[in-house]
Amino acid sequence: MSMGNASNSANTDSAGQQQAPDRTLQIRWVAQSDRPAPIAAATPAEALELMSAGSRAFGSLGATGGDVEMRLDPEAFGFVNTGDEDGILNQEPFAAVLSCSDARVPIELALGRGANDLFVVRIAGNVPGAECLGSLHYASEHLPRVQLFSVIGHSQCGAVTAAVDALLSPATYLPVAQLAPLREIVDSLFGSVRLAAYAMQQVTGDATFVAAADSPRLRDVLIAVSAVANAALGANVVARNLGREAAFGVYDLTERTIGSMRSGGWESGLRMAPSTDVELGAVIREAAEGYLAEAGV
């Protein structure tokens, strides 16, 4: 895969006015059909770094003139490797991802990976419910090359926003409550929203949560912190249920990278799942500090 500006030549219009330079954004995957690509990752740490580096590369698309090339296994394109004696396409992802269904989050692209690299499960709100955990259990038991499981949320998430609004303004919850499938998704997010609200209270005082109902700025902060809380909590749940290494991150639609908010600002890259309640609380509080500081609160 190569990323960069293929053309920077300026054009002129019919009046002779110079227009902005053309810019072609290009992503290219390359496979050598005579041999398979090497195993992408042999440890959870290597998988974490590959996905984090891929996210940074995707985020730089159009911002730099450098090229990044990704070599894939030919089986990613449906071609059986010449060395495979059974003649069957193999499923060989090195990581599994639970992410939101939002169409603005192209999860393989956002992680800089191609087909057959990731085992992806998508659901609105990226909540690890029974069906999603079942799929991840399958990956854990039957796909031996999977080294890392991850939960990835995103900014401006509609499901998270619905849960925040239902908590801040209970009257908005009635239409949700009347539709059982939607209610199930929103209800599953209330825990993360409450943890985010509590973290904001810790940072700024007990009145924060009440004030958020009347403050668009605080509401936006609560939505952002809740997205981090939901991803971190989800990764914690996945790790506990599978007994495997898990990581989390949030895809920022503006930054176009996967990372998380820290007390010092946005930091790209996946992070390992918090393993204890204390670690989980610290992750969420740090996100609250960063987003509140960014909002000038």
Summary of the structure (lengths in Angstrom):
residues: 297
radius of gyration: 21.3
end to end distance: 41.4
largest distance: 66.6
contacts: 979
relative contact order: 0.13
helix: 44%
strand: 15%
